[in-house]
Amino acid sequence: MTHTQVTHRPDMDIQADVERLMLYYPPLMKDRRSIQVQVSAGAVKVTGNVQTPNTRRYFLDAIPGVAGVTAVDGSELYDDESIRLEAGRLLPNGVNVGRCQYGSVVLVGPLPPDTSADELVAQIQQVPGVRQVLTDLT
């Protein structure tokens, strides 16, 4: 009977390989400053913001291929396109998401008379992945 010894990779090596994935997929190269990677006992947790759902999915799908990865948690990795759509569902007629970039949402348009800008901002801040809300409301 032979015994196979499982060698665990150091977390710092796994983290370096996961971060290296960002260098080979051009959209992730742009997003890398908005992504944080933590590794503990081979379990990778990725947080932050990327611009598209495709980039998010590509990254999360590629991580399990890194040697030593035992689990991946991407529940706090958000994409701006999904944030924009979710925020848009909450806005009154006339107000739009002018831009969403790395969790920063800019609201633009005419504010209806019966709507409070502060309440609207507070509502949008509750959307998962929103880091800040800026307004350019008329």
CYANA upper distance limits for C-alpha pairs under 8 A (distance plus 0.5 A):
  8 HIS  CA     42 GLY  CA      8.42
  8 HIS  CA     68 GLY  CA      6.65
  9 ARG  CA     13 ASP  CA      7.19
  9 ARG  CA     14 ILE  CA      7.31
  9 ARG  CA     42 GLY  CA      8.03
  9 ARG  CA     67 ALA  CA      8.11
  9 ARG  CA     68 GLY  CA      5.96
 10 PRO  CA     14 ILE  CA      7.06
 10 PRO  CA     41 ALA  CA      8.45
 10 PRO  CA     42 GLY  CA      8.30
 11 ASP  CA     15 GLN  CA      6.55
 11 ASP  CA     39 VAL  CA      6.06
 11 ASP  CA     40 SER  CA      6.67
 11 ASP  CA     41 ALA  CA      6.86
 11 ASP  CA     42 GLY  CA      6.45
 12 MET  CA     16 ALA  CA      6.64
 12 MET  CA     39 VAL  CA      7.88
 13 ASP  CA     17 ASP  CA      6.79
 14 ILE  CA     18 VAL  CA      6.69
 14 ILE  CA     39 VAL  CA      7.74
 14 ILE  CA     42 GLY  CA      7.64
 14 ILE  CA     66 VAL  CA      7.51
 14 ILE  CA     67 ALA  CA      7.60
 14 ILE  CA     68 GLY  CA      7.02
 14 ILE  CA     69 VAL  CA      7.44
 15 GLN  CA     19 GLU  CA      6.58
 15 GLN  CA     37 VAL  CA      7.24
 15 GLN  CA     38 GLN  CA      7.34
 15 GLN  CA     39 VAL  CA      6.56
 15 GLN  CA     44 VAL  CA      8.28
 16 ALA  CA     20 ARG  CA      6.53
 17 ASP  CA     21 LEU  CA      6.98
 17 ASP  CA     66 VAL  CA      7.26
 18 VAL  CA     22 MET  CA      7.89
 18 VAL  CA     37 VAL  CA      8.23
 18 VAL  CA     63 ILE  CA      6.75
 18 VAL  CA     66 VAL  CA      7.36
 19 GLU  CA     23 LEU  CA      8.04
 19 GLU  CA     37 VAL  CA      7.82
 20 ARG  CA     24 TYR  CA      7.81
 21 LEU  CA     25 TYR  CA      7.54
 21 LEU  CA     59 PHE  CA      8.16
 21 LEU  CA     62 ALA  CA      8.29
 21 LEU  CA     63 ILE  CA      8.47
 22 MET  CA     26 PRO  CA      8.10
 22 MET  CA     28 LEU  CA      5.43
 22 MET  CA     29 MET  CA      5.93
 22 MET  CA     32 ARG  CA      6.98
 22 MET  CA     59 PHE  CA      8.30
 23 LEU  CA     28 LEU  CA      7.46
 23 LEU  CA     29 MET  CA      5.93
 24 TYR  CA     28 LEU  CA      8.38
 24 TYR  CA     29 MET  CA      8.00
 25 TYR  CA     29 MET  CA      6.98
 26 PRO  CA     30 LYS  CA      7.30
 27 PRO  CA     31 ASP  CA      6.97
 27 PRO  CA     55 THR  CA      7.07
 28 LEU  CA     32 ARG  CA      6.14
 28 LEU  CA     50 VAL  CA      8.01
 28 LEU  CA     55 THR  CA      7.26
 28 LEU  CA     59 PHE  CA      8.40
 31 ASP  CA     35 ILE  CA      7.27
 31 ASP  CA     49 ASN  CA      7.86
 31 ASP  CA     50 VAL  CA      5.95
 31 ASP  CA     51 GLN  CA      7.65
 34 SER  CA     48 GLY  CA      5.94
 34 SER  CA     49 ASN  CA      6.06
 34 SER  CA     50 VAL  CA      7.47
 34 SER  CA    102 TYR  CA      7.24
 35 ILE  CA     46 VAL  CA      7.44
 35 ILE  CA     47 THR  CA      6.29
 35 ILE  CA     48 GLY  CA      5.02
 35 ILE  CA     49 ASN  CA      6.59
 35 ILE  CA     50 VAL  CA      7.92
 35 ILE  CA     77 LEU  CA      8.19
 36 GLN  CA     46 VAL  CA      6.24
 36 GLN  CA     47 THR  CA      5.70
 36 GLN  CA     48 GLY  CA      6.54
 37 VAL  CA     44 VAL  CA      7.41
 37 VAL  CA     45 LYS  CA      6.36
 37 VAL  CA     46 VAL  CA      5.23
 37 VAL  CA     47 THR  CA      7.13
 38 GLN  CA     44 VAL  CA      6.26
 38 GLN  CA     45 LYS  CA      5.68
 38 GLN  CA     46 VAL  CA      7.02
 39 VAL  CA     43 ALA  CA      5.94
 39 VAL  CA     44 VAL  CA      5.02
 39 VAL  CA     45 LYS  CA      6.80
 40 SER  CA     44 VAL  CA      7.20
 41 ALA  CA     70 THR  CA      8.33
 42 GLY  CA     68 GLY  CA      6.31
 42 GLY  CA     69 VAL  CA      5.23
 42 GLY  CA     70 THR  CA      5.56
 42 GLY  CA     71 ALA  CA      7.40
 43 ALA  CA     69 VAL  CA      6.45
 43 ALA  CA     70 THR  CA      5.70
 43 ALA  CA     71 ALA  CA      5.03
 43 ALA  CA     72 VAL  CA      6.40
 43 ALA  CA     73 ASP  CA      8.23
 44 VAL  CA     69 VAL  CA      7.34
 44 VAL  CA     70 THR  CA      8.19
 44 VAL  CA     71 ALA  CA      6.53
 44 VAL  CA     72 VAL  CA      5.31
 44 VAL  CA     73 ASP  CA      6.69
 45 LYS  CA     72 VAL  CA      6.42
 45 LYS  CA     73 ASP  CA      5.19
 45 LYS  CA     74 GLY  CA      6.64
 46 VAL  CA     72 VAL  CA      8.21
 46 VAL  CA     73 ASP  CA      6.76
 46 VAL  CA     74 GLY  CA      5.66
 46 VAL  CA     75 SER  CA      8.27
 46 VAL  CA     76 GLU  CA      7.22
 46 VAL  CA     77 LEU  CA      6.52
 47 THR  CA     74 GLY  CA      7.11
 47 THR  CA     75 SER  CA      8.07
 47 THR  CA     76 GLU  CA      5.24
 47 THR  CA     77 LEU  CA      4.94
 47 THR  CA     78 TYR  CA      8.14
 48 GLY  CA     76 GLU  CA      6.99
 48 GLY  CA     77 LEU  CA      5.40
 48 GLY  CA     78 TYR  CA      6.77
 48 GLY  CA    102 TYR  CA      8.34
 48 GLY  CA    129 GLY  CA      8.15
 49 ASN  CA     77 LEU  CA      6.12
 49 ASN  CA     78 TYR  CA      5.26
 49 ASN  CA     79 ASP  CA      5.99
 49 ASN  CA     80 ASP  CA      7.46
 49 ASN  CA    102 TYR  CA      5.53
 49 ASN  CA    103 GLY  CA      6.78
 49 ASN  CA    129 GLY  CA      7.61
 50 VAL  CA     55 THR  CA      7.34
 50 VAL  CA     56 ARG  CA      6.93
 50 VAL  CA     77 LEU  CA      7.95
 50 VAL  CA     78 TYR  CA      6.76
 50 VAL  CA     79 ASP  CA      5.27
 50 VAL  CA     80 ASP  CA      6.84
 50 VAL  CA    102 TYR  CA      6.60
 51 GLN  CA     55 THR  CA      7.65
 51 GLN  CA     79 ASP  CA      5.60
 51 GLN  CA     80 ASP  CA      5.30
 51 GLN  CA     81 GLU  CA      6.94
 51 GLN  CA    101 GLN  CA      7.42
 51 GLN  CA    102 TYR  CA      7.09
 52 THR  CA     56 ARG  CA      6.94
 52 THR  CA     79 ASP  CA      5.66
 52 THR  CA     80 ASP  CA      6.57
 52 THR  CA     81 GLU  CA      6.06
 52 THR  CA     82 SER  CA      8.21
 53 PRO  CA     57 ARG  CA      6.57
 53 PRO  CA     79 ASP  CA      6.09
 53 PRO  CA     80 ASP  CA      8.43
 53 PRO  CA     81 GLU  CA      7.33
 53 PRO  CA     82 SER  CA      7.61
 54 ASN  CA     58 TYR  CA      6.49
 55 THR  CA     59 PHE  CA      6.66
 56 ARG  CA     60 LEU  CA      6.73
 56 ARG  CA     77 LEU  CA      7.75
 56 ARG  CA     78 TYR  CA      7.82
 56 ARG  CA     79 ASP  CA      7.08
 57 ARG  CA     61 ASP  CA      6.39
 58 TYR  CA     62 ALA  CA      6.60
 59 PHE  CA     63 ILE  CA      6.87
 60 LEU  CA     64 PRO  CA      8.17
 60 LEU  CA     72 VAL  CA      7.91
 60 LEU  CA     74 GLY  CA      7.16
 62 ALA  CA     66 VAL  CA      8.00
 63 ILE  CA     69 VAL  CA      7.93
 63 ILE  CA     72 VAL  CA      7.71
 64 PRO  CA     69 VAL  CA      6.32
 64 PRO  CA     70 THR  CA      7.98
 64 PRO  CA     71 ALA  CA      7.69
 64 PRO  CA     72 VAL  CA      7.48
 65 GLY  CA     69 VAL  CA      8.02
 76 GLU  CA    129 GLY  CA      7.82
 77 LEU  CA    129 GLY  CA      8.06
 78 TYR  CA     82 SER  CA      8.19
 78 TYR  CA     83 ILE  CA      8.04
 78 TYR  CA    103 GLY  CA      8.42
 78 TYR  CA    128 PRO  CA      8.13
 78 TYR  CA    129 GLY  CA      5.89
 79 ASP  CA     83 ILE  CA      6.92
 79 ASP  CA    102 TYR  CA      8.06
 79 ASP  CA    103 GLY  CA      8.38
 79 ASP  CA    129 GLY  CA      8.13
 80 ASP  CA     84 ARG  CA      6.46
 80 ASP  CA    100 CYS  CA      6.32
 80 ASP  CA    101 GLN  CA      6.60
 80 ASP  CA    102 TYR  CA      6.65
 80 ASP  CA    103 GLY  CA      6.73
 81 GLU  CA     85 LEU  CA      6.82
 81 GLU  CA    100 CYS  CA      8.09
 82 SER  CA     86 GLU  CA      6.61
 83 ILE  CA     87 ALA  CA      6.46
 83 ILE  CA    100 CYS  CA      8.04
 83 ILE  CA    103 GLY  CA      7.95
 83 ILE  CA    127 VAL  CA      7.48
 83 ILE  CA    128 PRO  CA      7.83
 83 ILE  CA    129 GLY  CA      7.25
 83 ILE  CA    130 VAL  CA      7.51
 84 ARG  CA     88 GLY  CA      6.48
 84 ARG  CA     97 VAL  CA      6.95
 84 ARG  CA     99 ARG  CA      8.24
 84 ARG  CA    100 CYS  CA      6.62
 84 ARG  CA    105 VAL  CA      8.07
 85 LEU  CA     89 ARG  CA      6.99
 86 GLU  CA     90 LEU  CA      7.52
 86 GLU  CA    127 VAL  CA      7.54
 87 ALA  CA     91 LEU  CA      7.22
 87 ALA  CA     97 VAL  CA      7.80
 87 ALA  CA    124 ILE  CA      6.35
 87 ALA  CA    127 VAL  CA      7.14
 88 GLY  CA     96 ASN  CA      6.91
 88 GLY  CA     97 VAL  CA      6.80
 90 LEU  CA    123 GLN  CA      8.18
 90 LEU  CA    124 ILE  CA      7.81
 91 LEU  CA     95 VAL  CA      6.52
 91 LEU  CA     96 ASN  CA      7.30
 91 LEU  CA    120 LEU  CA      8.06
 92 PRO  CA    112 PRO  CA      7.93
 93 ASN  CA    112 PRO  CA      8.24
 94 GLY  CA    109 GLY  CA      6.23
 94 GLY  CA    110 PRO  CA      6.24
 94 GLY  CA    111 LEU  CA      7.54
 94 GLY  CA    112 PRO  CA      8.05
 95 VAL  CA    107 LEU  CA      7.17
 95 VAL  CA    108 VAL  CA      6.17
 95 VAL  CA    109 GLY  CA      5.10
 95 VAL  CA    110 PRO  CA      6.46
 95 VAL  CA    111 LEU  CA      6.85
 95 VAL  CA    137 LEU  CA      8.17
 96 ASN  CA    107 LEU  CA      6.18
 96 ASN  CA    108 VAL  CA      5.90
 96 ASN  CA    109 GLY  CA      6.72
 97 VAL  CA    105 VAL  CA      7.18
 97 VAL  CA    106 VAL  CA      6.23
 97 VAL  CA    107 LEU  CA      5.22
 97 VAL  CA    108 VAL  CA      6.71
 98 GLY  CA    105 VAL  CA      8.15
 98 GLY  CA    106 VAL  CA      5.89
 98 GLY  CA    107 LEU  CA      6.04
 98 GLY  CA    108 VAL  CA      5.99
 99 ARG  CA    104 SER  CA      8.44
 99 ARG  CA    105 VAL  CA      6.43
 99 ARG  CA    106 VAL  CA      5.75
 99 ARG  CA    107 LEU  CA      7.95
100 CYS  CA    104 SER  CA      5.93
100 CYS  CA    105 VAL  CA      4.95
100 CYS  CA    106 VAL  CA      6.81
101 GLN  CA    105 VAL  CA      7.22
102 TYR  CA    131 ARG  CA      8.32
103 GLY  CA    129 GLY  CA      6.27
103 GLY  CA    130 VAL  CA      4.97
103 GLY  CA    131 ARG  CA      5.31
103 GLY  CA    132 GLN  CA      7.13
104 SER  CA    130 VAL  CA      6.70
104 SER  CA    131 ARG  CA      6.05
104 SER  CA    132 GLN  CA      5.35
104 SER  CA    133 VAL  CA      6.33
104 SER  CA    134 LEU  CA      7.87
105 VAL  CA    130 VAL  CA      7.48
105 VAL  CA    131 ARG  CA      8.41
105 VAL  CA    132 GLN  CA      6.79
105 VAL  CA    133 VAL  CA      5.30
105 VAL  CA    134 LEU  CA      6.60
106 VAL  CA    133 VAL  CA      6.39
106 VAL  CA    134 LEU  CA      5.18
106 VAL  CA    135 THR  CA      5.96
106 VAL  CA    136 ASP  CA      7.63
107 LEU  CA    133 VAL  CA      7.88
107 LEU  CA    134 LEU  CA      6.77
107 LEU  CA    135 THR  CA      5.24
107 LEU  CA    136 ASP  CA      6.46
107 LEU  CA    137 LEU  CA      7.21
108 VAL  CA    135 THR  CA      6.70
108 VAL  CA    136 ASP  CA      5.34
108 VAL  CA    137 LEU  CA      5.45
108 VAL  CA    138 THR  CA      8.13
109 GLY  CA    136 ASP  CA      7.51
109 GLY  CA    137 LEU  CA      5.57
109 GLY  CA    138 THR  CA      6.38
110 PRO  CA    137 LEU  CA      6.06
110 PRO  CA    138 THR  CA      5.08
111 LEU  CA    115 THR  CA      7.10
111 LEU  CA    116 SER  CA      8.48
111 LEU  CA    117 ALA  CA      7.83
111 LEU  CA    137 LEU  CA      6.47
111 LEU  CA    138 THR  CA      6.59
115 THR  CA    119 GLU  CA      8.16
115 THR  CA    120 LEU  CA      7.91
116 SER  CA    120 LEU  CA      6.70
117 ALA  CA    121 VAL  CA      6.62
118 ASP  CA    122 ALA  CA      6.66
119 GLU  CA    123 GLN  CA      6.65
120 LEU  CA    124 ILE  CA      6.82
121 VAL  CA    125 GLN  CA      6.63
121 VAL  CA    133 VAL  CA      6.72
121 VAL  CA    134 LEU  CA      8.45
122 ALA  CA    126 GLN  CA      7.23
123 GLN  CA    127 VAL  CA      7.97
124 ILE  CA    130 VAL  CA      8.00
124 ILE  CA    133 VAL  CA      7.71
125 GLN  CA    130 VAL  CA      6.26
125 GLN  CA    131 ARG  CA      7.80
125 GLN  CA    132 GLN  CA      7.25
125 GLN  CA    133 VAL  CA      7.12
126 GLN  CA    130 VAL  CA      7.79
